Amino acid sequence: NPDGTPTPLYGALKTLNPEFVAIARQLQPLTSLAVYHAGMQPPGAEPLPAEGVFQLDPPVPQQSYQRLHPVEGILLGYFGHPRQRAGTVTPTHVLVVNLDYRKTVSVGLRAPRRLARFDATTGRWERPRNDRVDLQLPPGGGLLLRTRR
């Protein structure tokens, strides 16, 4: 508030800020490669390509976009380590975000190699397990994953 007293939003953000910083530290040395939408396709959104490195499994059905209605679906942000030789960057990390702020969404994610999930609370990567993981994304929440090095 203008007088300096915290609002109810302050408590929620105070809890989330350390997790946001932990994820930002992981992404900072990487190059942002692309952002894709699965589900609703608002104007200017790029659909997830069929040949993309990270794929939703099963795919999220396409939904019609309705102007002035909240966007629903999944957003995937691809990131990778810059390569000096060829000037190309291969996606190694993906940030998967639930665009629905009202309900939890369950999605599967597949990659060409085993996937590790970043725990933003502890700041540690879990050990890679499979090339497919099941994700529970809370309303408006997201997870950072990477392929095995």
C-alpha positions as CSV (number, residue, x, y, z in Angstrom):
1,N,0.0,0.0,0.0
2,P,1.1,3.6,-0.4
3,D,1.7,3.7,3.4
4,G,4.1,0.7,3.2
5,T,1.8,-1.9,4.8
6,P,1.9,-5.2,3.0
7,T,-1.1,-6.3,0.9
8,P,-2.4,-9.9,0.8
9,L,-0.4,-10.3,-2.5
10,Y,2.8,-9.5,-0.7
11,G,2.7,-12.8,1.3
12,A,2.2,-14.9,-1.8
13,L,5.0,-13.1,-3.7
14,K,7.4,-13.3,-0.8
15,T,7.0,-17.1,-0.9
16,L,7.4,-17.3,-4.7
17,N,10.3,-14.9,-5.1
18,P,13.1,-17.2,-4.0
19,E,11.8,-19.9,-6.4
20,F,11.6,-17.4,-9.2
21,V,15.2,-16.3,-8.5
22,A,16.4,-20.0,-8.4
23,I,14.8,-20.6,-11.9
24,A,16.2,-17.4,-13.2
25,R,19.7,-18.4,-12.1
26,Q,19.4,-21.6,-14.1
27,L,18.1,-19.8,-17.2
28,Q,20.5,-16.8,-17.1
29,P,23.5,-18.5,-18.9
30,L,21.2,-20.0,-21.5
31,T,19.9,-18.6,-24.8
32,S,16.1,-18.3,-25.2
33,L,15.3,-20.1,-28.4
34,A,11.5,-20.1,-28.8
35,V,8.2,-19.9,-27.0
36,Y,5.3,-22.2,-28.1
37,H,1.7,-22.5,-27.1
38,A,-0.3,-25.7,-26.9
39,G,-4.1,-25.4,-26.4
40,M,-5.4,-21.9,-27.1
41,Q,-3.5,-19.9,-29.8
42,P,-3.9,-16.2,-29.1
43,P,-2.9,-13.8,-31.9
44,G,0.9,-13.9,-32.5
45,A,1.3,-17.2,-30.6
46,E,3.5,-20.0,-32.2
47,P,2.0,-23.5,-32.0
48,L,4.3,-26.3,-30.7
49,P,5.9,-27.7,-33.8
50,A,5.5,-31.5,-34.5
51,E,9.3,-31.8,-34.8
52,G,10.1,-29.9,-31.6
53,V,12.7,-31.3,-29.2
54,F,10.2,-31.3,-26.3
55,Q,6.7,-32.6,-26.9
56,L,3.6,-32.9,-24.8
57,D,2.5,-36.5,-24.6
58,P,-0.3,-36.8,-25.2
59,P,-0.6,-33.6,-27.2
60,V,-2.8,-30.9,-25.7
61,P,-5.9,-30.5,-27.9
62,Q,-6.2,-27.2,-29.7
63,Q,-8.8,-24.8,-28.4
64,S,-10.4,-21.8,-30.0
65,Y,-9.2,-18.5,-28.8
66,Q,-11.9,-16.2,-27.4
67,R,-11.0,-12.5,-27.2
68,L,-11.2,-11.1,-23.7
69,H,-11.2,-14.6,-22.1
70,P,-8.3,-15.9,-20.1
71,V,-5.9,-18.0,-22.3
72,E,-5.8,-21.7,-21.4
73,G,-3.3,-24.3,-22.3
74,I,0.4,-24.9,-21.9
75,L,3.3,-22.6,-22.7
76,L,6.8,-24.1,-23.5
77,G,9.9,-22.0,-23.4
78,Y,12.9,-23.6,-25.1
79,F,16.4,-22.7,-23.9
80,G,19.9,-23.9,-24.8
81,H,23.6,-23.5,-24.4
82,P,25.2,-21.3,-27.1
83,R,27.5,-23.2,-29.4
84,Q,30.5,-21.3,-30.6
85,R,31.4,-23.3,-33.7
86,A,28.4,-23.5,-35.9
87,G,26.4,-20.7,-34.3
88,T,23.5,-23.0,-33.6
89,V,21.9,-23.7,-30.3
90,T,20.2,-27.0,-29.5
91,P,17.4,-26.9,-26.9
92,T,18.5,-28.5,-23.7
93,H,16.0,-26.9,-21.2
94,V,12.3,-26.3,-21.3
95,L,10.1,-24.2,-19.0
96,V,6.6,-25.6,-19.0
97,V,3.9,-23.3,-17.7
98,N,0.2,-23.8,-17.1
99,L,-1.6,-20.8,-18.6
100,D,-4.8,-21.5,-16.7
101,Y,-4.9,-19.6,-13.4
102,R,-8.0,-21.4,-12.2
103,K,-7.1,-25.2,-12.2
104,T,-4.2,-27.6,-12.0
105,V,-3.3,-29.3,-15.2
106,S,-1.7,-32.7,-15.7
107,V,0.6,-33.1,-18.8
108,G,3.2,-35.5,-20.0
109,L,6.4,-34.3,-21.5
110,R,8.7,-36.2,-23.9
111,A,12.3,-35.5,-25.0
112,P,15.0,-37.3,-27.0
113,R,17.0,-38.0,-23.9
114,R,16.3,-38.6,-20.2
115,L,14.8,-35.6,-18.4
116,A,15.7,-34.0,-15.0
117,R,13.4,-31.7,-13.1
118,F,14.6,-28.6,-11.3
119,D,13.3,-28.2,-7.7
120,A,13.1,-24.4,-7.3
121,T,12.6,-24.8,-3.5
122,T,15.9,-26.6,-2.9
123,G,17.8,-25.2,-6.0
124,R,18.8,-28.7,-7.1
125,W,18.2,-30.9,-10.1
126,E,16.8,-34.4,-9.6
127,R,18.5,-37.3,-11.2
128,P,17.4,-37.9,-14.8
129,R,15.0,-40.8,-15.0
130,N,13.1,-41.3,-18.3
131,D,12.6,-39.5,-21.6
132,R,9.0,-39.0,-20.5
133,V,7.7,-37.3,-17.3
134,D,4.3,-36.6,-16.0
135,L,3.8,-33.1,-14.6
136,Q,1.3,-31.6,-12.3
137,L,1.2,-27.9,-12.9
138,P,-0.7,-25.8,-10.4
139,P,-2.8,-22.9,-11.6
140,G,-0.4,-20.5,-13.3
141,G,2.5,-22.6,-12.2
142,G,5.5,-23.9,-14.1
143,L,8.4,-26.3,-14.0
144,L,11.9,-26.2,-15.5
145,L,13.3,-29.4,-17.0
146,R,16.5,-30.3,-18.9
147,T,17.8,-33.2,-20.9
148,R,20.6,-35.2,-19.5
149,R,24.0,-33.8,-20.3
